[in-house]
Amino acid sequence: MAQTITNQASLSFQVGAVTSSVRSNIATATVSQALNVTKTPLNEEYRADGTVTYVVSLTNAGTSALSDITVTDTLGTYETESGTTVTPLTIDGDALLLTDGTVTSRPTPVVGEGSVSFTIPALAAGSTAQLIYAALANGTAPLAPGSTIDNTVTAAAAGMTDPVTATATVTAAEYADVAVVKAMSPATLSDGDPLTYTFTLTNNGNTEATQLTLTDAFDPAPASITVTVDGETLVPTEYTYETGVLTLPSETGTPISLPAARITQDETTGEVTVVPSTVTVTVIGTF
């Protein structure tokens, strides 16, 4: 970080018995730090349990080598509304260090409370080092749409009076995380007994999923079926059932959607909980 020095002089004088003074202009000079730092996330969005990769670039703009460079990352540490301090990122493995584009080492992270640090032994004058490392969005990473993780890195070399800093921001991705689970009951049945197929549709994402279409090719195919959605029995025009293939909804049927999951954060522990939205489809087939 550059430091600006400002200076202004004053001059006093007498004219007869009267004392006066004047001030000079303000002179400035800039003292540049030898070490410059930038921080860039390779992915601008994150998801629950997803990986965020950062590139920290350090340039020695001075005329002599720098030694014992320490790079410390806050891993996005923040306070909840109740004042609990949480760290939403967990470092994932060793880092990769490149000097002037050549891989030179794999620094081992030193994990502290709410931070991680790396040491670069030396950086020649005019050289640039790139420190690349990955972190996982853990159980305290905010997941609601519009949430961010603001992550600051601080770097200092031996003899430096003022560390240099850089901050990178990643945003919670807005997505639907849809899954379907199918079950049949009873497990054993006799000829002529009805068989119930249950489809559980879930959305663990923070964004609504719309225009869902459920398709299943039954084999063997029931002669006739009854379809319900969340306990409500549908009229046959709401779905199609041809040659053993169910399509729900039909082209004229009521659209099916899955709302966004309910996302909450425990203000005491900082833990984020995701409760998926659910739609249950049951099909009772008669053979």
MODAJO-V496736 format. One record per backbone hydrogen bond with DSSP energy under -0.5 kcal/mol. NH is the residue of the N-H (numbers start at 1). CO is the residue of the C=O. If there is no record, write none. Layout:
<<NH & CO> <NH & CO>>
//
This chain:
<<3 & 31> <5 & 29> <6 & 4> <7 & 27> <11 & 22> <13 & 20> <15 & 18> <16 & 14> <18 & 15> <20 & 13> <22 & 11> <24 & 9> <27 & 7> <27 & 25> <29 & 5> <31 & 3> <32 & 30> <36 & 34> <36 & 59> <38 & 57> <40 & 55> <42 & 53> <43 & 53> <46 & 171> <49 & 137> <50 & 47> <52 & 135> <54 & 133> <55 & 40> <56 & 131> <57 & 38> <57 & 55> <58 & 56> <58 & 129> <59 & 36> <60 & 127> <61 & 34> <61 & 59> <62 & 34> <66 & 123> <68 & 121> <69 & 120> <70 & 68> <70 & 156> <71 & 118> <72 & 70> <72 & 154> <73 & 116> <74 & 152> <77 & 74> <78 & 86> <80 & 84> <83 & 80> <86 & 78> <86 & 84> <88 & 86> <89 & 75> <90 & 136> <92 & 134> <93 & 91> <95 & 107> <96 & 132> <97 & 105> <98 & 96> <98 & 130> <99 & 102> <100 & 98> <100 & 128> <102 & 99> <104 & 97> <105 & 97> <110 & 117> <111 & 109> <112 & 115> <114 & 112> <115 & 112> <116 & 73> <117 & 110> <118 & 71> <120 & 69> <121 & 119> <123 & 66> <126 & 60> <127 & 124> <129 & 58> <130 & 98> <131 & 56> <132 & 96> <132 & 130> <133 & 54> <135 & 52> <136 & 90> <137 & 50> <138 & 88> <138 & 136> <141 & 138> <146 & 172> <147 & 144> <149 & 170> <151 & 149> <151 & 168> <153 & 166> <154 & 72> <155 & 164> <156 & 70> <158 & 67> <160 & 157> <164 & 155> <166 & 153> <168 & 151> <170 & 149> <171 & 44> <172 & 147> <173 & 46> <175 & 173> <178 & 176> <179 & 202> <181 & 200> <183 & 198> <185 & 196> <193 & 190> <195 & 285> <196 & 185> <197 & 195> <197 & 283> <198 & 183> <198 & 196> <199 & 197> <199 & 281> <200 & 181> <200 & 198> <201 & 199> <201 & 279> <202 & 179> <203 & 277> <204 & 177> <206 & 175> <207 & 175> <209 & 258> <210 & 208> <212 & 256> <214 & 248> <215 & 213> <216 & 246> <218 & 216> <218 & 244> <223 & 286> <224 & 286> <226 & 284> <228 & 282> <229 & 232> <230 & 280> <232 & 229> <233 & 231> <234 & 227> <238 & 235> <239 & 236> <240 & 247> <242 & 245> <245 & 242> <246 & 216> <246 & 244> <247 & 240> <248 & 214> <249 & 238> <250 & 238> <253 & 250> <256 & 212> <258 & 209> <261 & 205> <262 & 275> <263 & 261> <264 & 262> <264 & 273> <266 & 271> <267 & 265> <270 & 266> <272 & 139> <273 & 264> <275 & 262> <275 & 273> <276 & 274> <277 & 203> <279 & 201> <281 & 199> <281 & 279> <282 & 228> <283 & 197> <284 & 226> <285 & 195> <285 & 283> <286 & 224>>
//
